[in-house]
Amino acid sequence: MITGTSTTKKTPEEAMERLRTILAGANCRVISDSDEHIEFRHGTYLTHSSPLLPKTATVRFIPTNDGTQLEYSVTIDPFPKYWLGGIGILLCWLIFPAVLAYRALKVHPREMMENFLAGV
């Protein structure tokens, strides 16, 4: 699981509405939506919207004195995560598959959430 935080000057309601718009444009499916958090799924196996790994993410909106703090967590589906990790370990002598596995499991999900929250 990858976690992180971000802040915005907008109210929680404005930030949630802005994030909903961003998610709609990014082909994300909202699983759960309440006043405090949004849970969504990005991509499916081998599709254009997520060519490698499907991800599930939760964003929590915490009001602060000067805006909103956004806490996020991203989880990659278990089967592709273990499959890709196994390939990276099995072919570690090639170096390249291990680097690709690390980037797919750690770097890309974090970049995805940072890009989504940059628009909020």
Biopython code that builds the backbone (N, CA, C, O; Angstrom):
import numpy as np
from Bio.PDB.StructureBuilder import StructureBuilder

atoms = [
    (1, "MET", "N", (0.840, -1.164, 0.000)),
    (1, "MET", "CA", (0.000, 0.000, 0.000)),
    (1, "MET", "C", (0.892, 1.236, 0.000)),
    (1, "MET", "O", (1.892, 1.302, 0.715)),
    (2, "ILE", "N", (0.519, 2.186, -0.795)),
    (2, "ILE", "CA", (1.251, 3.445, -0.909)),
    (2, "ILE", "C", (0.369, 4.535, -0.312)),
    (2, "ILE", "O", (-0.803, 4.654, -0.670)),
    (3, "THR", "N", (0.925, 5.321, 0.589)),
    (3, "THR", "CA", (0.157, 6.375, 1.241)),
    (3, "THR", "C", (0.876, 7.704, 1.083)),
    (3, "THR", "O", (2.073, 7.754, 0.797)),
    (4, "GLY", "N", (0.123, 8.775, 1.275)),
    (4, "GLY", "CA", (0.692, 10.111, 1.193)),
    (4, "GLY", "C", (-0.338, 11.149, 1.570)),
    (4, "GLY", "O", (-1.504, 10.830, 1.798)),
    (5, "THR", "N", (0.099, 12.395, 1.634)),
    (5, "THR", "CA", (-0.798, 13.499, 1.959)),
    (5, "THR", "C", (-0.559, 14.665, 1.014)),
    (5, "THR", "O", (0.493, 14.782, 0.386)),
    (6, "SER", "N", (-1.561, 15.515, 0.936)),
    (6, "SER", "CA", (-1.488, 16.732, 0.148)),
    (6, "SER", "C", (-2.411, 17.745, 0.803)),
    (6, "SER", "O", (-3.307, 17.363, 1.556)),
    (7, "THR", "N", (-2.215, 19.012, 0.537)),
    (7, "THR", "CA", (-3.085, 20.049, 1.084)),
    (7, "THR", "C", (-3.589, 20.941, -0.037)),
    (7, "THR", "O", (-2.961, 21.070, -1.088)),
    (8, "THR", "N", (-4.729, 21.548, 0.213)),
    (8, "THR", "CA", (-5.313, 22.487, -0.727)),
    (8, "THR", "C", (-5.988, 23.608, 0.052)),
    (8, "THR", "O", (-6.362, 23.429, 1.211)),
    (9, "LYS", "N", (-6.140, 24.737, -0.573)),
    (9, "LYS", "CA", (-6.792, 25.886, 0.059)),
    (9, "LYS", "C", (-8.319, 25.815, -0.062)),
    (9, "LYS", "O", (-9.025, 26.623, 0.539)),
    (10, "LYS", "N", (-8.822, 24.862, -0.827)),
    (10, "LYS", "CA", (-10.263, 24.746, -1.048)),
    (10, "LYS", "C", (-10.940, 24.085, 0.147)),
    (10, "LYS", "O", (-10.298, 23.398, 0.942)),
    (11, "THR", "N", (-12.246, 24.303, 0.257)),
    (11, "THR", "CA", (-13.026, 23.632, 1.285)),
    (11, "THR", "C", (-13.150, 22.149, 0.923)),
    (11, "THR", "O", (-12.947, 21.789, -0.237)),
    (12, "PRO", "N", (-13.479, 21.280, 1.887)),
    (12, "PRO", "CA", (-13.624, 19.859, 1.565)),
    (12, "PRO", "C", (-14.646, 19.589, 0.460)),
    (12, "PRO", "O", (-14.437, 18.707, -0.374)),
    (13, "GLU", "N", (-15.745, 20.338, 0.446)),
    (13, "GLU", "CA", (-16.772, 20.134, -0.579)),
    (13, "GLU", "C", (-16.250, 20.493, -1.972)),
    (13, "GLU", "O", (-16.474, 19.763, -2.937)),
    (14, "GLU", "N", (-15.549, 21.628, -2.061)),
    (14, "GLU", "CA", (-14.980, 22.026, -3.354)),
    (14, "GLU", "C", (-13.913, 21.038, -3.812)),
    (14, "GLU", "O", (-13.846, 20.696, -4.993)),
    (15, "ALA", "N", (-13.082, 20.582, -2.886)),
    (15, "ALA", "CA", (-12.033, 19.623, -3.236)),
    (15, "ALA", "C", (-12.635, 18.292, -3.701)),
    (15, "ALA", "O", (-12.144, 17.694, -4.659)),
    (16, "MET", "N", (-13.689, 17.828, -3.032)),
    (16, "MET", "CA", (-14.338, 16.572, -3.442)),
    (16, "MET", "C", (-14.959, 16.700, -4.826)),
    (16, "MET", "O", (-14.844, 15.790, -5.647)),
    (17, "GLU", "N", (-15.605, 17.806, -5.082)),
    (17, "GLU", "CA", (-16.224, 18.007, -6.391)),
    (17, "GLU", "C", (-15.166, 18.076, -7.490)),
    (17, "GLU", "O", (-15.353, 17.517, -8.571)),
    (18, "ARG", "N", (-14.072, 18.752, -7.218)),
    (18, "ARG", "CA", (-12.986, 18.838, -8.192)),
    (18, "ARG", "C", (-12.364, 17.464, -8.450)),
    (18, "ARG", "O", (-12.072, 17.122, -9.596)),
    (19, "LEU", "N", (-12.159, 16.671, -7.384)),
    (19, "LEU", "CA", (-11.599, 15.331, -7.547)),
    (19, "LEU", "C", (-12.546, 14.416, -8.319)),
    (19, "LEU", "O", (-12.098, 13.606, -9.130)),
    (20, "ARG", "N", (-13.852, 14.537, -8.073)),
    (20, "ARG", "CA", (-14.829, 13.743, -8.839)),
    (20, "ARG", "C", (-14.717, 14.045, -10.336)),
    (20, "ARG", "O", (-14.787, 13.135, -11.162)),
    (21, "THR", "N", (-14.546, 15.308, -10.678)),
    (21, "THR", "CA", (-14.392, 15.696, -12.081)),
    (21, "THR", "C", (-13.119, 15.113, -12.674)),
    (21, "THR", "O", (-13.129, 14.621, -13.803)),
    (22, "ILE", "N", (-12.028, 15.162, -11.928)),
    (22, "ILE", "CA", (-10.754, 14.608, -12.400)),
    (22, "ILE", "C", (-10.872, 13.102, -12.592)),
    (22, "ILE", "O", (-10.387, 12.564, -13.588)),
    (23, "LEU", "N", (-11.511, 12.422, -11.649)),
    (23, "LEU", "CA", (-11.670, 10.971, -11.755)),
    (23, "LEU", "C", (-12.530, 10.575, -12.947)),
    (23, "LEU", "O", (-12.265, 9.564, -13.597)),
    (24, "ALA", "N", (-13.550, 11.358, -13.233)),
    (24, "ALA", "CA", (-14.398, 11.065, -14.393)),
    (24, "ALA", "C", (-13.600, 11.189, -15.686)),
    (24, "ALA", "O", (-13.798, 10.404, -16.614)),
    (25, "GLY", "N", (-12.716, 12.152, -15.754)),
    (25, "GLY", "CA", (-11.894, 12.328, -16.945)),
    (25, "GLY", "C", (-10.786, 11.299, -17.080)),
    (25, "GLY", "O", (-10.240, 11.118, -18.169)),
    (26, "ALA", "N", (-10.443, 10.616, -15.980)),
    (26, "ALA", "CA", (-9.356, 9.636, -15.990)),
    (26, "ALA", "C", (-9.867, 8.201, -16.088)),
    (26, "ALA", "O", (-9.106, 7.267, -15.835)),
    (27, "ASN", "N", (-11.127, 8.003, -16.445)),
    (27, "ASN", "CA", (-11.723, 6.664, -16.568)),
    (27, "ASN", "C", (-11.649, 5.869, -15.278)),
    (27, "ASN", "O", (-11.345, 4.676, -15.300)),
    (28, "CYS", "N", (-11.924, 6.514, -14.158)),
    (28, "CYS", "CA", (-11.944, 5.839, -12.867)),
    (28, "CYS", "C", (-13.392, 5.527, -12.495)),
    (28, "CYS", "O", (-14.309, 6.277, -12.831)),
    (29, "ARG", "N", (-13.578, 4.419, -11.801)),
    (29, "ARG", "CA", (-14.914, 4.026, -11.353)),
    (29, "ARG", "C", (-14.986, 4.266, -9.852)),
    (29, "ARG", "O", (-14.208, 3.690, -9.091)),
    (30, "VAL", "N", (-15.915, 5.114, -9.423)),
    (30, "VAL", "CA", (-16.073, 5.417, -7.999)),
    (30, "VAL", "C", (-16.792, 4.250, -7.340)),
    (30, "VAL", "O", (-17.891, 3.877, -7.751)),
    (31, "ILE", "N", (-16.164, 3.675, -6.311)),
    (31, "ILE", "CA", (-16.738, 2.540, -5.587)),
    (31, "ILE", "C", (-17.573, 3.024, -4.417)),
    (31, "ILE", "O", (-18.684, 2.542, -4.199)),
    (32, "SER", "N", (-17.039, 3.980, -3.662)),
    (32, "SER", "CA", (-17.704, 4.490, -2.472)),
    (32, "SER", "C", (-17.481, 5.994, -2.399)),
    (32, "SER", "O", (-16.389, 6.490, -2.678)),
    (33, "ASP", "N", (-18.525, 6.702, -2.023)),
    (33, "ASP", "CA", (-18.459, 8.153, -1.972)),
    (33, "ASP", "C", (-19.242, 8.626, -0.752)),
    (33, "ASP", "O", (-20.438, 8.357, -0.641)),
    (34, "SER", "N", (-18.582, 9.324, 0.157)),
    (34, "SER", "CA", (-19.268, 9.875, 1.320)),
    (34, "SER", "C", (-18.770, 11.295, 1.553)),
    (34, "SER", "O", (-18.041, 11.847, 0.728)),
    (35, "ASP", "N", (-19.165, 11.884, 2.680)),
    (35, "ASP", "CA", (-18.750, 13.248, 2.987)),
    (35, "ASP", "C", (-17.277, 13.347, 3.368)),
    (35, "ASP", "O", (-16.688, 14.423, 3.267)),
    (36, "GLU", "N", (-16.667, 12.234, 3.809)),
    (36, "GLU", "CA", (-15.290, 12.280, 4.268)),
    (36, "GLU", "C", (-14.286, 11.633, 3.323)),
    (36, "GLU", "O", (-13.094, 11.929, 3.413)),
    (37, "HIS", "N", (-14.725, 10.759, 2.421)),
    (37, "HIS", "CA", (-13.762, 10.067, 1.569)),
    (37, "HIS", "C", (-14.371, 9.656, 0.234)),
    (37, "HIS", "O", (-15.590, 9.592, 0.076)),
    (38, "ILE", "N", (-13.490, 9.381, -0.714)),
    (38, "ILE", "CA", (-13.864, 8.827, -2.013)),
    (38, "ILE", "C", (-12.973, 7.607, -2.242)),
    (38, "ILE", "O", (-11.750, 7.691, -2.130)),
    (39, "GLU", "N", (-13.594, 6.484, -2.560)),
    (39, "GLU", "CA", (-12.841, 5.281, -2.913)),
    (39, "GLU", "C", (-13.112, 4.986, -4.382)),
    (39, "GLU", "O", (-14.265, 4.982, -4.811)),
    (40, "PHE", "N", (-12.061, 4.739, -5.154)),
    (40, "PHE", "CA", (-12.241, 4.512, -6.584)),
    (40, "PHE", "C", (-11.278, 3.458, -7.101)),
    (40, "PHE", "O", (-10.302, 3.097, -6.444)),
    (41, "ARG", "N", (-11.582, 2.975, -8.295)),
    (41, "ARG", "CA", (-10.768, 1.957, -8.968)),
    (41, "ARG", "C", (-10.313, 2.537, -10.299)),
    (41, "ARG", "O", (-11.099, 3.138, -11.032)),
    (42, "HIS", "N", (-9.032, 2.348, -10.601)),
    (42, "HIS", "CA", (-8.470, 2.857, -11.847)),
    (42, "HIS", "C", (-8.031, 1.682, -12.700)),
    (42, "HIS", "O", (-7.113, 0.949, -12.334)),
    (43, "GLY", "N", (-8.685, 1.505, -13.832)),
    (43, "GLY", "CA", (-8.264, 0.518, -14.813)),
    (43, "GLY", "C", (-8.688, -0.907, -14.531)),
    (43, "GLY", "O", (-9.118, -1.248, -13.429)),
    (44, "THR", "N", (-8.555, -1.718, -15.546)),
    (44, "THR", "CA", (-8.777, -3.150, -15.464)),
    (44, "THR", "C", (-7.620, -3.825, -16.189)),
    (44, "THR", "O", (-6.768, -3.156, -16.773)),
    (45, "TYR", "N", (-7.597, -5.126, -16.149)),
    (45, "TYR", "CA", (-6.478, -5.849, -16.757)),
    (45, "TYR", "C", (-6.385, -5.583, -18.253)),
    (45, "TYR", "O", (-7.367, -5.713, -18.984)),
    (46, "LEU", "N", (-5.194, -5.209, -18.693)),
    (46, "LEU", "CA", (-4.855, -5.069, -20.100)),
    (46, "LEU", "C", (-5.818, -4.182, -20.889)),
    (46, "LEU", "O", (-6.261, -4.553, -21.977)),
    (47, "THR", "N", (-6.138, -3.018, -20.341)),
    (47, "THR", "CA", (-6.964, -2.053, -21.052)),
    (47, "THR", "C", (-6.165, -0.778, -21.256)),
    (47, "THR", "O", (-5.089, -0.604, -20.683)),
    (48, "HIS", "N", (-6.694, 0.095, -22.064)),
    (48, "HIS", "CA", (-6.025, 1.362, -22.351)),
    (48, "HIS", "C", (-5.926, 2.241, -21.102)),
    (48, "HIS", "O", (-4.940, 2.958, -20.927)),
    (49, "SER", "N", (-6.953, 2.191, -20.224)),
    (49, "SER", "CA", (-6.946, 3.076, -19.060)),
    (49, "SER", "C", (-5.939, 2.635, -18.005)),
    (49, "SER", "O", (-5.531, 3.452, -17.180)),
    (50, "SER", "N", (-5.534, 1.394, -18.004)),
    (50, "SER", "CA", (-4.506, 0.924, -17.082)),
    (50, "SER", "C", (-3.764, -0.218, -17.744)),
    (50, "SER", "O", (-4.092, -1.383, -17.518)),
    (51, "PRO", "N", (-2.770, 0.097, -18.558)),
    (51, "PRO", "CA", (-2.142, -0.941, -19.360)),
    (51, "PRO", "C", (-1.399, -1.999, -18.560)),
    (51, "PRO", "O", (-1.122, -3.071, -19.097)),
    (52, "LEU", "N", (-1.068, -1.745, -17.309)),
    (52, "LEU", "CA", (-0.305, -2.743, -16.571)),
    (52, "LEU", "C", (-1.042, -3.258, -15.341)),
    (52, "LEU", "O", (-1.345, -4.450, -15.277)),
    (53, "LEU", "N", (-1.338, -2.415, -14.374)),
    (53, "LEU", "CA", (-1.880, -2.889, -13.107)),
    (53, "LEU", "C", (-3.131, -2.122, -12.689)),
    (53, "LEU", "O", (-3.111, -0.892, -12.652)),
    (54, "PRO", "N", (-4.223, -2.827, -12.373)),
    (54, "PRO", "CA", (-5.396, -2.152, -11.815)),
    (54, "PRO", "C", (-5.132, -1.732, -10.366)),
    (54, "PRO", "O", (-4.496, -2.461, -9.604)),
    (55, "LYS", "N", (-5.619, -0.569, -10.004)),
    (55, "LYS", "CA", (-5.375, -0.012, -8.684)),
    (55, "LYS", "C", (-6.684, 0.420, -8.030)),
    (55, "LYS", "O", (-7.619, 0.853, -8.704)),
    (56, "THR", "N", (-6.733, 0.294, -6.704)),
    (56, "THR", "CA", (-7.837, 0.805, -5.909)),
    (56, "THR", "C", (-7.258, 1.858, -4.974)),
    (56, "THR", "O", (-6.215, 1.640, -4.358)),
    (57, "ALA", "N", (-7.932, 2.995, -4.869)),
    (57, "ALA", "CA", (-7.410, 4.090, -4.046)),
    (57, "ALA", "C", (-8.518, 4.700, -3.196)),
    (57, "ALA", "O", (-9.694, 4.666, -3.556)),
    (58, "THR", "N", (-8.114, 5.251, -2.070)),
    (58, "THR", "CA", (-9.018, 5.964, -1.176)),
    (58, "THR", "C", (-8.413, 7.324, -0.867)),
    (58, "THR", "O", (-7.229, 7.427, -0.545)),
    (59, "VAL", "N", (-9.229, 8.362, -0.966)),
    (59, "VAL", "CA", (-8.791, 9.723, -0.625)),
    (59, "VAL", "C", (-9.692, 10.218, 0.486)),
    (59, "VAL", "O", (-10.914, 10.235, 0.340)),
    (60, "ARG", "N", (-9.092, 10.622, 1.603)),
    (60, "ARG", "CA", (-9.834, 11.164, 2.747)),
    (60, "ARG", "C", (-9.644, 12.680, 2.779)),
    (60, "ARG", "O", (-8.550, 13.192, 2.543)),
    (61, "PHE", "N", (-10.729, 13.376, 3.075)),
    (61, "PHE", "CA", (-10.727, 14.841, 3.121)),
    (61, "PHE", "C", (-10.844, 15.279, 4.577)),
    (61, "PHE", "O", (-11.859, 15.030, 5.227)),
    (62, "ILE", "N", (-9.806, 15.931, 5.081)),
    (62, "ILE", "CA", (-9.775, 16.368, 6.474)),
    (62, "ILE", "C", (-9.742, 17.890, 6.502)),
    (62, "ILE", "O", (-8.770, 18.494, 6.048)),
    (63, "PRO", "N", (-10.804, 18.525, 7.035)),
    (63, "PRO", "CA", (-10.813, 19.992, 7.086)),
    (63, "PRO", "C", (-9.745, 20.520, 8.044)),
    (63, "PRO", "O", (-9.528, 19.965, 9.121)),
    (64, "THR", "N", (-9.088, 21.594, 7.633)),
    (64, "THR", "CA", (-8.113, 22.282, 8.481)),
    (64, "THR", "C", (-8.501, 23.756, 8.551)),
    (64, "THR", "O", (-9.477, 24.177, 7.929)),
    (65, "ASN", "N", (-7.740, 24.532, 9.305)),
    (65, "ASN", "CA", (-8.055, 25.955, 9.465)),
    (65, "ASN", "C", (-7.936, 26.729, 8.164)),
    (65, "ASN", "O", (-8.705, 27.662, 7.926)),
    (66, "ASP", "N", (-6.982, 26.354, 7.317)),
    (66, "ASP", "CA", (-6.752, 27.119, 6.095)),
    (66, "ASP", "C", (-7.052, 26.329, 4.826)),
    (66, "ASP", "O", (-6.512, 26.657, 3.769)),
    (67, "GLY", "N", (-7.884, 25.312, 4.894)),
    (67, "GLY", "CA", (-8.235, 24.546, 3.699)),
    (67, "GLY", "C", (-8.573, 23.107, 4.018)),
    (67, "GLY", "O", (-9.338, 22.826, 4.940)),
    (68, "THR", "N", (-7.997, 22.198, 3.248)),
    (68, "THR", "CA", (-8.289, 20.779, 3.394)),
    (68, "THR", "C", (-7.003, 19.979, 3.243)),
    (68, "THR", "O", (-6.180, 20.256, 2.371)),
    (69, "GLN", "N", (-6.845, 18.991, 4.100)),
    (69, "GLN", "CA", (-5.739, 18.050, 3.954)),
    (69, "GLN", "C", (-6.295, 16.786, 3.308)),
    (69, "GLN", "O", (-7.326, 16.263, 3.730)),
    (70, "LEU", "N", (-5.605, 16.304, 2.284)),
    (70, "LEU", "CA", (-6.026, 15.112, 1.554)),
    (70, "LEU", "C", (-5.059, 13.982, 1.877)),
    (70, "LEU", "O", (-3.860, 14.099, 1.625)),
    (71, "GLU", "N", (-5.570, 12.894, 2.432)),
    (71, "GLU", "CA", (-4.749, 11.718, 2.704)),
    (71, "GLU", "C", (-5.173, 10.632, 1.735)),
    (71, "GLU", "O", (-6.362, 10.340, 1.605)),
    (72, "TYR", "N", (-4.207, 10.033, 1.054)),
    (72, "TYR", "CA", (-4.552, 9.000, 0.079)),
    (72, "TYR", "C", (-3.810, 7.708, 0.358)),
    (72, "TYR", "O", (-2.733, 7.700, 0.956)),
    (73, "SER", "N", (-4.411, 6.621, -0.089)),
    (73, "SER", "CA", (-3.753, 5.317, -0.063)),
    (73, "SER", "C", (-4.122, 4.601, -1.360)),
    (73, "SER", "O", (-5.276, 4.606, -1.787)),
    (74, "VAL", "N", (-3.115, 3.987, -1.974)),
    (74, "VAL", "CA", (-3.288, 3.285, -3.241)),
    (74, "VAL", "C", (-2.880, 1.833, -3.027)),
    (74, "VAL", "O", (-1.817, 1.553, -2.472)),
    (75, "THR", "N", (-3.731, 0.914, -3.470)),
    (75, "THR", "CA", (-3.448, -0.512, -3.369)),
    (75, "THR", "C", (-3.518, -1.123, -4.752)),
    (75, "THR", "O", (-4.463, -0.876, -5.501)),
    (76, "ILE", "N", (-2.523, -1.917, -5.090)),
    (76, "ILE", "CA", (-2.522, -2.633, -6.366)),
    (76, "ILE", "C", (-3.158, -3.993, -6.133)),
    (76, "ILE", "O", (-2.936, -4.605, -5.088)),
    (77, "ASP", "N", (-3.945, -4.475, -7.084)),
    (77, "ASP", "CA", (-4.585, -5.781, -6.953)),
    (77, "ASP", "C", (-3.541, -6.858, -6.670)),
    (77, "ASP", "O", (-2.434, -6.795, -7.205)),
    (78, "PRO", "N", (-3.877, -7.846, -5.837)),
    (78, "PRO", "CA", (-2.873, -8.823, -5.398)),
    (78, "PRO", "C", (-2.280, -9.695, -6.504)),
    (78, "PRO", "O", (-1.062, -9.864, -6.552)),
    (79, "PHE", "N", (-3.092, -10.243, -7.379)),
    (79, "PHE", "CA", (-2.556, -11.172, -8.373)),
    (79, "PHE", "C", (-1.487, -10.535, -9.263)),
    (79, "PHE", "O", (-0.391, -11.087, -9.362)),
    (80, "PRO", "N", (-1.753, -9.402, -9.911)),
    (80, "PRO", "CA", (-0.691, -8.833, -10.752)),
    (80, "PRO", "C", (0.509, -8.347, -9.946)),
    (80, "PRO", "O", (1.636, -8.365, -10.439)),
    (81, "LYS", "N", (0.269, -7.909, -8.701)),
    (81, "LYS", "CA", (1.379, -7.454, -7.870)),
    (81, "LYS", "C", (2.340, -8.610, -7.592)),
    (81, "LYS", "O", (3.551, -8.458, -7.752)),
    (82, "TYR", "N", (1.808, -9.766, -7.176)),
    (82, "TYR", "CA", (2.671, -10.906, -6.885)),
    (82, "TYR", "C", (3.277, -11.500, -8.151)),
    (82, "TYR", "O", (4.422, -11.950, -8.147)),
    (83, "TRP", "N", (2.509, -11.498, -9.226)),
    (83, "TRP", "CA", (3.021, -12.015, -10.492)),
    (83, "TRP", "C", (4.204, -11.173, -10.964)),
    (83, "TRP", "O", (5.248, -11.705, -11.340)),
    (84, "LEU", "N", (4.027, -9.860, -10.941)),
    (84, "LEU", "CA", (5.093, -8.965, -11.388)),
    (84, "LEU", "C", (6.292, -9.019, -10.448)),
    (84, "LEU", "O", (7.439, -8.991, -10.893)),
    (85, "GLY", "N", (6.024, -9.096, -9.151)),
    (85, "GLY", "CA", (7.123, -9.231, -8.195)),
    (85, "GLY", "C", (7.889, -10.532, -8.400)),
    (85, "GLY", "O", (9.116, -10.557, -8.314)),
    (86, "GLY", "N", (7.165, -11.607, -8.670)),
    (86, "GLY", "CA", (7.813, -12.894, -8.931)),
    (86, "GLY", "C", (8.672, -12.867, -10.178)),
    (86, "GLY", "O", (9.782, -13.400, -10.182)),
    (87, "ILE", "N", (8.171, -12.252, -11.234)),
    (87, "ILE", "CA", (8.966, -12.123, -12.465)),
    (87, "ILE", "C", (10.210, -11.288, -12.203)),
    (87, "ILE", "O", (11.291, -11.612, -12.695)),
    (88, "GLY", "N", (10.064, -10.209, -11.427)),
    (88, "GLY", "CA", (11.220, -9.366, -11.102)),
    (88, "GLY", "C", (12.272, -10.126, -10.308)),
    (88, "GLY", "O", (13.469, -9.957, -10.541)),
    (89, "ILE", "N", (11.830, -10.969, -9.366)),
    (89, "ILE", "CA", (12.774, -11.761, -8.576)),
    (89, "ILE", "C", (13.389, -12.872, -9.421)),
    (89, "ILE", "O", (14.595, -13.113, -9.361)),
    (90, "LEU", "N", (12.556, -13.544, -10.206)),
    (90, "LEU", "CA", (13.030, -14.649, -11.028)),
    (90, "LEU", "C", (14.081, -14.192, -12.047)),
    (90, "LEU", "O", (15.062, -14.891, -12.301)),
    (91, "LEU", "N", (13.859, -13.025, -12.616)),
    (91, "LEU", "CA", (14.768, -12.514, -13.635)),
    (91, "LEU", "C", (15.659, -11.381, -13.108)),
    (91, "LEU", "O", (16.076, -10.511, -13.872)),
    (92, "CYS", "N", (15.948, -11.395, -11.809)),
    (92, "CYS", "CA", (16.709, -10.292, -11.220)),
    (92, "CYS", "C", (18.121, -10.192, -11.799)),
    (92, "CYS", "O", (18.718, -9.116, -11.768)),
    (93, "TRP", "N", (18.657, -11.272, -12.318)),
    (93, "TRP", "CA", (19.994, -11.227, -12.909)),
    (93, "TRP", "C", (20.028, -10.365, -14.160)),
    (93, "TRP", "O", (21.100, -9.956, -14.606)),
    (94, "LEU", "N", (18.841, -10.083, -14.738)),
    (94, "LEU", "CA", (18.779, -9.187, -15.890)),
    (94, "LEU", "C", (18.698, -7.719, -15.484)),
    (94, "LEU", "O", (18.886, -6.836, -16.321)),
    (95, "ILE", "N", (18.424, -7.450, -14.224)),
    (95, "ILE", "CA", (18.286, -6.115, -13.643)),
    (95, "ILE", "C", (17.063, -5.373, -14.176)),
    (95, "ILE", "O", (16.277, -4.841, -13.392)),
    (96, "PHE", "N", (16.896, -5.330, -15.477)),
    (96, "PHE", "CA", (15.818, -4.543, -16.081)),
    (96, "PHE", "C", (14.424, -4.965, -15.596)),
    (96, "PHE", "O", (13.646, -4.081, -15.238)),
    (97, "PRO", "N", (14.052, -6.259, -15.560)),
    (97, "PRO", "CA", (12.721, -6.619, -15.055)),
    (97, "PRO", "C", (12.496, -6.203, -13.605)),
    (97, "PRO", "O", (11.388, -5.812, -13.235)),
    (98, "ALA", "N", (13.542, -6.287, -12.782)),
    (98, "ALA", "CA", (13.387, -5.870, -11.389)),
    (98, "ALA", "C", (13.130, -4.369, -11.280)),
    (98, "ALA", "O", (12.329, -3.937, -10.451)),
    (99, "VAL", "N", (13.794, -3.582, -12.097)),
    (99, "VAL", "CA", (13.576, -2.129, -12.099)),
    (99, "VAL", "C", (12.167, -1.811, -12.584)),
    (99, "VAL", "O", (11.494, -0.955, -12.010)),
    (100, "LEU", "N", (11.715, -2.491, -13.633)),
    (100, "LEU", "CA", (10.351, -2.275, -14.125)),
    (100, "LEU", "C", (9.314, -2.664, -13.085)),
    (100, "LEU", "O", (8.313, -1.968, -12.921)),
    (101, "ALA", "N", (9.541, -3.770, -12.377)),
    (101, "ALA", "CA", (8.608, -4.196, -11.334)),
    (101, "ALA", "C", (8.538, -3.154, -10.226)),
    (101, "ALA", "O", (7.447, -2.819, -9.764)),
    (102, "TYR", "N", (9.681, -2.638, -9.793)),
    (102, "TYR", "CA", (9.697, -1.616, -8.748)),
    (102, "TYR", "C", (8.935, -0.368, -9.195)),
    (102, "TYR", "O", (8.128, 0.171, -8.438)),
    (103, "ARG", "N", (9.186, 0.084, -10.409)),
    (103, "ARG", "CA", (8.505, 1.287, -10.904)),
    (103, "ARG", "C", (7.000, 1.062, -11.015)),
    (103, "ARG", "O", (6.217, 1.953, -10.685)),
    (104, "ALA", "N", (6.588, -0.120, -11.476)),
    (104, "ALA", "CA", (5.157, -0.405, -11.629)),
    (104, "ALA", "C", (4.457, -0.534, -10.287)),
    (104, "ALA", "O", (3.286, -0.173, -10.170)),
    (105, "LEU", "N", (5.148, -1.039, -9.269)),
    (105, "LEU", "CA", (4.523, -1.259, -7.968)),
    (105, "LEU", "C", (4.630, -0.075, -7.023)),
    (105, "LEU", "O", (3.795, 0.063, -6.130)),
    (106, "LYS", "N", (5.620, 0.777, -7.188)),
    (106, "LYS", "CA", (5.833, 1.873, -6.249)),
    (106, "LYS", "C", (5.743, 3.263, -6.876)),
    (106, "LYS", "O", (5.081, 4.141, -6.323)),
    (107, "VAL", "N", (6.383, 3.474, -7.999)),
    (107, "VAL", "CA", (6.510, 4.813, -8.561)),
    (107, "VAL", "C", (5.241, 5.237, -9.299)),
    (107, "VAL", "O", (4.718, 6.321, -9.041)),
    (108, "HIS", "N", (4.740, 4.411, -10.204)),
    (108, "HIS", "CA", (3.583, 4.798, -11.011)),
    (108, "HIS", "C", (2.311, 5.060, -10.189)),
    (108, "HIS", "O", (1.627, 6.047, -10.459)),
    (109, "PRO", "N", (1.962, 4.223, -9.198)),
    (109, "PRO", "CA", (0.768, 4.556, -8.395)),
    (109, "PRO", "C", (0.896, 5.876, -7.647)),
    (109, "PRO", "O", (-0.069, 6.635, -7.561)),
    (110, "ARG", "N", (2.088, 6.159, -7.102)),
    (110, "ARG", "CA", (2.289, 7.431, -6.394)),
    (110, "ARG", "C", (2.185, 8.614, -7.356)),
    (110, "ARG", "O", (1.574, 9.630, -7.026)),
    (111, "GLU", "N", (2.777, 8.485, -8.538)),
    (111, "GLU", "CA", (2.678, 9.552, -9.539)),
    (111, "GLU", "C", (1.236, 9.759, -9.981)),
    (111, "GLU", "O", (0.813, 10.895, -10.195)),
    (112, "MET", "N", (0.469, 8.665, -10.121)),
    (112, "MET", "CA", (-0.931, 8.780, -10.507)),
    (112, "MET", "C", (-1.699, 9.628, -9.489)),
    (112, "MET", "O", (-2.432, 10.541, -9.867)),
    (113, "MET", "N", (-1.529, 9.322, -8.192)),
    (113, "MET", "CA", (-2.262, 10.073, -7.175)),
    (113, "MET", "C", (-1.771, 11.512, -7.082)),
    (113, "MET", "O", (-2.580, 12.418, -6.884)),
    (114, "GLU", "N", (-0.484, 11.745, -7.218)),
    (114, "GLU", "CA", (0.022, 13.116, -7.190)),
    (114, "GLU", "C", (-0.520, 13.929, -8.346)),
    (114, "GLU", "O", (-0.813, 15.114, -8.183)),
    (115, "ASN", "N", (-0.659, 13.314, -9.516)),
    (115, "ASN", "CA", (-1.224, 14.015, -10.669)),
    (115, "ASN", "C", (-2.699, 14.303, -10.461)),
    (115, "ASN", "O", (-3.166, 15.385, -10.815)),
    (116, "PHE", "N", (-3.454, 13.349, -9.888)),
    (116, "PHE", "CA", (-4.870, 13.587, -9.618)),
    (116, "PHE", "C", (-5.039, 14.727, -8.615)),
    (116, "PHE", "O", (-5.864, 15.618, -8.816)),
    (117, "LEU", "N", (-4.256, 14.695, -7.535)),
    (117, "LEU", "CA", (-4.420, 15.691, -6.473)),
    (117, "LEU", "C", (-3.824, 17.040, -6.832)),
    (117, "LEU", "O", (-4.149, 18.039, -6.191)),
    (118, "ALA", "N", (-2.962, 17.098, -7.835)),
    (118, "ALA", "CA", (-2.426, 18.392, -8.274)),
    (118, "ALA", "C", (-3.531, 19.261, -8.851)),
    (118, "ALA", "O", (-3.466, 20.487, -8.764)),
    (119, "GLY", "N", (-4.543, 18.638, -9.437)),
    (119, "GLY", "CA", (-5.660, 19.389, -10.000)),
    (119, "GLY", "C", (-6.658, 19.872, -8.963)),
    (119, "GLY", "O", (-7.490, 20.730, -9.259)),
    (120, "VAL", "N", (-6.590, 19.342, -7.774)),
    (120, "VAL", "CA", (-7.505, 19.744, -6.705)),
    (120, "VAL", "C", (-6.942, 20.981, -6.085)),
    (120, "VAL", "O", (-7.529, 21.527, -5.151)),
]
sb = StructureBuilder()
sb.init_structure("model")
sb.init_model(0)
sb.init_chain("A")
sb.init_seg("    ")
for serial, (resi, resn, name, xyz) in enumerate(atoms, 1):
    if name == "N":
        sb.init_residue(resn, " ", resi, " ")
    sb.init_atom(name, np.array(xyz, "f"), 0.0, 1.0, " ", f" {name:<3s}", serial, name[0])
structure = sb.get_structure()
